[in-house]
Amino acid sequence: MSRIGKRPITVPAGVKVAVAGNNVKVTGKIGTLEINMRPEVGVEIQDSNIQVIRKDEGRMGGSFHGLTRTLIANMVKGVSEGFEKKLDIIGVGYKADLQGSLVNLVLGYSHPIKYQLPQGISASIEKQTAITIKGADKQLVGQVAAEIRAMRPPEPYKGKGIKYSAEVVRRKAGKAGKGAGSK
């Protein structure tokens, strides 16, 4: 039995959960999220708790028990509180600008990069070098942050590029030229 799968999910006030067959729909103040569950697992709603149960006691049922519980818990948290990722832009002349749902990035290339934010994702930019990505869908917030970071990942010599706020870039020493004492 999955330890994570056995734990009930507490539904906060203002969040509605609807189950129709293998489809779970969660609605809250931030948005609406939906998931189609595998046939090996099911969902029971009791008062303000959601319990994920196994229909199949085999290997696949155990594999999807904890996963389904975590996905539904992330949906409940997403529609009530939301998720966010913070990115830092490091480099001389590197900056970001927001125009509606279009993020304009100047990252040292010969042209500015325009990134269209998907539906349900919002961004805010502070001081042109810090981007905060927010949304209800945890997977989509992480995907957008990863796509923006991939436009100019941090390099190890000068540390220039886009990095997550909590990310630590391991720095390398540069070349040891003639002035370093080699003959």
C-alpha positions, 0 to 999 in steps of 0.5 A, spaced: 500 500 500 502 506 498 504 511 504 502 517 500 496 514 497 493 512 503 493 520 506 486 523 505 486 530 501 483 536 505 479 540 501 479 547 503 473 552 503 471 555 497 474 549 493 469 544 489 470 537 487 466 533 482 467 526 480 464 523 474 467 516 472 474 517 471 474 524 471 475 529 477 474 536 476 476 541 481 474 548 481 476 554 486 477 562 486 484 561 481 481 557 476 478 550 474 483 543 473 481 537 470 484 530 470 482 523 467 484 518 472 487 511 470 482 505 471 486 502 477 484 507 482 478 511 484 476 517 488 471 517 494 469 524 497 467 524 504 465 531 508 471 535 506 476 530 505 478 526 498 480 519 499 484 515 493 482 508 493 485 502 489 481 498 485 486 493 482 491 490 488 496 489 482 503 492 481 499 498 476 494 499 482 500 501 487 504 505 482 498 509 480 495 510 487 500 515 490 501 518 483 493 520 483 493 522 490 499 527 489 496 530 482 489 531 485 492 534 492 496 539 487 490 541 483 486 542 490 492 547 492 493 550 485 486 552 485 486 555 492 493 558 493 496 557 486 503 555 484 509 560 482 516 560 480 521 565 480 527 566 475 533 571 475 536 574 469 543 575 470 548 579 465 549 586 462 544 588 458 540 582 459 532 584 461 525 582 460 519 586 459 511 584 459 506 586 454 500 583 456 501 576 455 507 576 451 514 576 455 520 580 451 526 578 453 533 581 451 538 576 452 545 578 448 542 575 441 542 579 435 534 579 436 529 580 442 525 573 444 518 574 444 515 568 449 507 568 449 504 565 455 499 560 455 492 560 457 492 560 465 499 563 466 501 570 469 507 573 469 510 579 473 517 582 472 520 586 477 526 591 476 527 588 469 531 582 471 526 578 476 520 574 473 515 571 477 511 566 473 504 564 477 498 559 475 494 554 478 497 548 474 503 546 477 506 542 471 504 548 466 508 553 471 514 549 471 514 548 464 513 555 462 519 557 467 523 551 464 522 554 457 524 561 459 530 558 462 532 554 456 532 560 452 539 562 455 541 557 461 546 560 466 553 559 464 559 556 469 564 561 467 561 568 468 554 566 471 550 570 465 543 567 463 537 565 466 536 561 473 531 559 478 532 564 484 534 558 488 538 555 483 546 555 485 550 556 479 557 552 480 562 557 477 569 554 474 575 558 473 577 561 466 583 559 462 590 560 466 594 564 460 601 566 459 601 571 465 599 565 470 606 562 470 606 557 465 612 556 460 
